[in-house]
Amino acid sequence: MTPEGKIQAYGKKRLTEKGCLVRKLGYEGRRAATDHLVLVPPRESLWCDILPAKTLFVEYKRDEDIVPDPHQLREHERIRQHGGDVRIIGSKAQVDALVAELFPCD
């Protein structure tokens, strides 16, 4: 498994354990699809409120210093212009930080 594949597998495992629905993405006839679509269920906040469900697009890289290719950055920007939340993850520590952000009461 590639270094990127290891981080991707770890991210899928951690997010799935928290109840997220994780799907590998690919576009027909296009490049630059983010690696995963993550559907986050409603969850508790630190103030005992319920945080609404959330949708994320996750782009995995082999380490934190890798910048996505220009065509990927353009796609990330298109997604963001339409209200999407795109995250670039390059380490297991960044996966853990994302999980902590999404599930603050755990």
QUIKA-V346298 format. One line per field, one symbol per residue. ss: DSSP state (~ for helix, > for strand, _ for the rest). phi: phi as a letter, one per 40 degrees, with the letter a starting at -180 (. if undefined). burial: + if it has 16 or more other ideal C-beta (glycine too) atoms within 10 Angstrom, else -. Layout:
# QUIKA-V346298
ss=???
phi=???
burial=???
This chain:
# QUIKA-V346298
ss=__~~~~~~~~~~~~~~~___>>>>___________>>>>>__>>_____>>__>>>>>>>_________~~~~~~~~~~~~___>>>>>__~~~~~~~~~~~____
phi=.cdcccccccccccccdcgccbbcbabcgabgcccbbbbccdacbcbgcbccdabbbbbcbcaccccdcdcccccdcccccbgcbbbbbbacccccccccccbccc
burial=---+--++-+++-++----+-+---------+++++++-+--+-------+----++++++------+---+--++---------++++++--++--++--++---
